[in-house]
Amino acid sequence: MTNPNDGDLALFVNLRDDKRYLVRLKSGGQLHTHRGIVSHDDILGKPWGRIARTQMGTAFLVLEPSSADLIRHIKRNTQILFPKDIGYILMKLAVRPGRLILEAGTGSGGMTLAMALATAPLGRIVSYEVRPEFQAIAKQNLERANIPPGIVEFKLRDIAEGLDETDVDAFFLDVAEPWNYLTQVASALRGGGFFATLIATMNQVIPTVQALERGPFGLIEVEELLLRPYKAVSSRVRPADRMVAHTGYLVFARKVELAEENFKDQVSNVKELEEDDTEPGGDEA
């Protein structure tokens, strides 16, 4: 996308206070702010990265929005995932074009949007939600982001009643008690399929891991990501005064076909080998 066209989303950044606006451009349209008005006609057909000014002289940087921008600006009625967690989850679930991905707990659709962008144009996302008001907002958010039809299918159902799909590549479970739905997850995943959930407290992590240990899952991991921003001013680069610390615990696993006792023995052997490799001189020829 070289130049912005009618119907494109644009990110306007106020260079005075860093306030940001995600706007759909249209011929004759205007962005109204407390710092004045920017005409869309001054943007259309001209290169991204230009400065546009209001009649009050306030400068706005006009940019093509990133995936993170799209997710930050969605309408929400639930807590959404942070980009730092979303990006890592996409990698751990091996989300890429052509994949079939299941999601349970659509919420406002932030993760749905990220997976749709990552799997397009050949992939498919099926997202289950039990609350119609949440699903309606998620649909609006994906439409606003210009997600092509056919990539995401929304289903209004409690997954405790079962899932329609089998042999899926990956499953993202975003519910308060994930341990109660692992039977449904296992029935949908193909052998070796990828599983992930994000939960807020350690009280939720423990029963989730216990349920995963009962199978048919292996390679269970529990992780937390901390992202520390810095003030990017060359004369005084230092950590920012504030940061978003805990956002959630990430739990990952793979669906496995090995017998439970054999798998535990295998994991134990792998851990012993890893410990041997960390000993002094362990990497010498």
Legacy VTK file of the C-alpha trace (Angstrom):
# vtk DataFile Version 3.0
C-alpha trace
ASCII
DATASET POLYDATA
POINTS 285 float
0.000 0.000 0.000
2.049 2.962 -1.300
-0.507 5.740 -0.849
-3.699 5.985 1.215
-6.902 5.512 -0.770
-10.573 6.099 -0.143
-11.762 3.526 2.428
-8.322 2.857 3.960
-7.687 3.133 7.687
-5.156 5.791 8.683
-3.425 6.514 11.977
-3.213 10.226 12.866
-0.597 11.025 15.529
-0.729 14.430 17.218
2.929 15.452 17.403
2.238 17.778 20.330
0.685 15.351 22.822
1.043 11.944 21.043
-2.731 11.420 21.033
-3.669 8.973 18.275
-6.739 8.540 16.108
-7.606 5.584 13.872
-9.770 6.921 11.059
-11.316 5.507 7.878
-10.504 7.888 5.047
-13.162 9.063 2.627
-13.360 11.784 0.027
-14.720 14.959 1.614
-14.257 13.578 5.146
-12.690 15.392 8.091
-10.959 14.473 11.348
-12.256 16.753 14.126
-10.009 17.148 17.187
-9.587 19.624 20.046
-6.568 20.911 18.082
-8.546 21.607 14.923
-9.661 19.834 11.770
-7.734 17.772 9.219
-9.286 17.234 5.789
-9.105 13.705 4.399
-8.628 15.175 0.933
-5.238 16.463 2.081
-4.227 12.833 2.758
-5.770 10.774 -0.044
-3.415 9.747 -2.835
-0.333 11.165 -1.135
2.480 9.129 0.468
2.202 7.773 3.991
4.407 9.437 6.591
3.424 13.001 5.659
2.613 15.806 8.090
-0.898 17.231 7.889
-1.839 20.414 9.743
-5.122 21.659 11.140
-6.355 25.224 10.611
-4.879 25.920 14.076
-1.436 24.810 12.904
-1.282 21.564 14.884
0.804 18.915 13.129
-0.450 15.352 12.692
1.731 12.543 11.373
-0.320 10.303 9.056
0.687 6.631 8.995
-0.525 3.279 7.787
-1.639 1.513 11.008
0.272 -1.509 12.248
-1.447 -4.661 13.490
-0.779 -3.444 17.047
-2.478 -0.123 16.223
-5.550 -1.932 14.910
-5.820 -4.010 18.085
-5.254 -1.077 20.465
-8.061 0.912 18.842
-10.763 -1.740 18.669
-14.047 -1.193 20.453
-14.059 -3.293 23.573
-16.362 -4.548 26.273
-13.826 -7.000 27.678
-10.141 -6.820 28.590
-8.072 -7.370 25.444
-4.689 -9.033 25.122
-1.610 -6.845 24.873
0.485 -6.904 21.680
3.492 -8.266 23.607
1.503 -11.381 24.522
-0.292 -11.675 21.179
2.910 -11.721 19.127
4.466 -14.429 21.274
1.277 -16.535 21.231
1.149 -16.359 17.430
4.696 -17.720 17.257
4.125 -20.464 19.823
0.935 -21.598 18.058
2.713 -21.559 14.670
-0.027 -19.338 13.247
0.629 -18.746 9.556
-1.200 -18.697 6.200
-3.163 -21.838 5.462
-3.689 -22.904 9.065
-6.988 -23.867 10.691
-7.134 -22.230 14.129
-9.826 -22.532 16.803
-10.491 -19.897 19.433
-12.884 -20.129 22.373
-13.724 -16.900 24.154
-13.871 -14.329 21.340
-14.356 -11.370 23.667
-13.841 -8.110 21.775
-11.952 -9.904 19.003
-8.409 -8.604 19.539
-6.771 -12.023 19.320
-9.204 -13.035 16.562
-8.064 -10.020 14.535
-4.378 -10.810 15.057
-4.819 -14.453 14.010
-6.871 -13.440 10.973
-4.139 -11.057 9.811
-1.504 -13.778 10.326
-3.376 -16.559 8.493
-4.776 -14.544 5.566
-5.470 -15.154 2.768
-5.565 -18.961 2.854
-6.112 -19.673 6.541
-9.295 -20.024 8.545
-10.217 -18.994 12.085
-13.240 -20.416 13.907
-14.098 -18.419 17.020
-16.594 -19.558 19.660
-18.304 -17.140 22.065
-21.149 -17.706 24.498
-22.282 -14.066 24.831
-23.977 -12.530 21.775
-23.126 -8.939 22.758
-19.412 -9.789 22.792
-19.623 -11.553 19.452
-21.432 -8.591 17.871
-18.651 -6.182 18.865
-15.970 -8.603 17.659
-17.654 -8.823 14.255
-17.761 -5.023 14.026
-14.069 -4.789 14.929
-13.042 -7.240 12.202
-15.197 -5.498 9.625
-13.628 -2.178 10.562
-10.162 -3.698 10.064
-11.115 -4.838 6.531
-10.684 -8.542 7.267
-11.863 -10.321 4.086
-14.971 -12.495 4.404
-14.380 -16.216 4.765
-11.284 -16.033 6.945
-13.132 -15.889 10.283
-16.245 -17.878 11.172
-18.045 -16.892 14.372
-20.080 -19.413 16.349
-22.364 -18.594 19.280
-22.097 -21.578 21.609
-20.812 -22.756 24.955
-17.930 -25.060 24.035
-18.928 -27.347 26.917
-21.581 -28.555 24.465
-18.848 -29.650 22.055
-17.026 -28.384 18.969
-17.787 -29.005 15.306
-14.179 -29.094 14.075
-11.528 -31.803 14.209
-7.918 -32.002 13.040
-7.290 -28.308 13.740
-3.722 -27.029 13.816
-3.935 -24.872 16.934
-6.337 -23.874 19.694
-6.351 -20.641 21.704
-8.528 -20.886 24.817
-9.468 -17.577 26.483
-11.795 -18.508 29.343
-11.641 -18.131 33.124
-11.441 -21.891 33.871
-9.538 -23.509 30.988
-9.056 -26.786 32.856
-12.783 -27.495 32.454
-12.563 -27.540 28.639
-9.411 -29.495 27.834
-11.413 -32.567 26.806
-13.077 -30.466 24.096
-9.719 -28.965 23.098
-8.127 -32.401 22.774
-11.000 -33.696 20.637
-10.542 -30.823 18.183
-6.738 -30.766 17.881
-4.812 -32.951 15.453
-1.944 -35.038 16.740
0.909 -32.718 17.698
-1.424 -29.704 17.560
-0.631 -26.516 19.451
-2.501 -25.261 22.538
-2.319 -21.947 24.385
-4.274 -20.131 27.050
-3.726 -16.848 28.878
-4.938 -16.561 32.467
-4.608 -13.855 35.077
-3.727 -15.607 38.354
-1.575 -18.448 39.616
-4.729 -19.916 41.170
-5.864 -20.576 37.585
-2.485 -21.790 36.363
-2.159 -24.682 38.819
-5.410 -26.534 37.958
-4.764 -25.882 34.258
-1.335 -27.535 34.437
-2.735 -30.389 36.505
-5.420 -31.038 33.898
-2.903 -30.864 31.043
-0.696 -33.401 32.842
-3.564 -35.880 32.769
-3.243 -35.826 28.981
-3.283 -36.114 26.114
-0.880 -33.169 26.325
2.850 -32.753 26.698
5.631 -30.170 26.467
3.707 -28.042 28.978
5.134 -24.575 29.535
4.150 -21.693 31.818
5.623 -18.300 30.969
5.150 -14.594 31.644
6.362 -11.717 29.467
7.480 -8.354 30.829
7.995 -5.504 28.374
9.863 -2.435 29.645
9.602 0.704 27.484
12.354 3.320 27.359
12.284 7.034 26.697
13.722 7.256 23.189
15.358 10.681 23.461
19.046 10.583 22.555
20.100 13.065 25.251
18.441 11.079 28.090
17.632 7.491 27.124
16.311 5.717 30.208
13.430 3.475 31.327
9.993 5.062 31.142
8.460 6.141 34.433
5.624 3.643 34.076
5.198 0.195 32.600
2.447 -2.383 32.275
3.805 -5.203 34.397
1.670 -8.324 34.853
-0.830 -8.931 32.069
-1.271 -12.668 32.386
0.343 -16.089 32.547
0.822 -17.924 29.262
0.320 -21.692 29.300
1.356 -23.722 26.251
1.181 -27.429 25.418
1.114 -29.877 22.497
-1.347 -32.682 21.919
0.653 -35.903 22.097
-0.067 -39.556 21.466
2.601 -41.033 23.736
1.648 -42.997 26.837
1.693 -40.726 29.896
4.371 -42.609 31.810
6.659 -42.836 28.776
6.210 -39.151 28.028
7.081 -38.140 31.594
10.213 -40.299 31.405
11.145 -38.647 28.109
10.673 -35.133 29.527
12.739 -36.050 32.582
15.579 -37.285 30.353
15.455 -34.091 28.259
15.647 -31.910 31.382
18.646 -33.886 32.639
20.412 -33.403 29.302
19.663 -29.661 29.396
21.100 -29.422 32.911
24.240 -31.277 31.769
24.661 -28.780 28.902
24.646 -25.832 31.323
27.482 -27.237 33.452
30.973 -25.666 32.987
32.662 -27.124 29.952
29.459 -28.824 28.835
29.648 -27.306 25.347
33.244 -28.254 24.623
34.001 -30.681 21.812
LINES 1 286
285 0 1 2 3 4 5 6 7 8 9 10 11 12 13 14 15 16 17 18 19 20 21 22 23 24 25 26 27 28 29 30 31 32 33 34 35 36 37 38 39 40 41 42 43 44 45 46 47 48 49 50 51 52 53 54 55 56 57 58 59 60 61 62 63 64 65 66 67 68 69 70 71 72 73 74 75 76 77 78 79 80 81 82 83 84 85 86 87 88 89 90 91 92 93 94 95 96 97 98 99 100 101 102 103 104 105 106 107 108 109 110 111 112 113 114 115 116 117 118 119 120 121 122 123 124 125 126 127 128 129 130 131 132 133 134 135 136 137 138 139 140 141 142 143 144 145 146 147 148 149 150 151 152 153 154 155 156 157 158 159 160 161 162 163 164 165 166 167 168 169 170 171 172 173 174 175 176 177 178 179 180 181 182 183 184 185 186 187 188 189 190 191 192 193 194 195 196 197 198 199 200 201 202 203 204 205 206 207 208 209 210 211 212 213 214 215 216 217 218 219 220 221 222 223 224 225 226 227 228 229 230 231 232 233 234 235 236 237 238 239 240 241 242 243 244 245 246 247 248 249 250 251 252 253 254 255 256 257 258 259 260 261 262 263 264 265 266 267 268 269 270 271 272 273 274 275 276 277 278 279 280 281 282 283 284
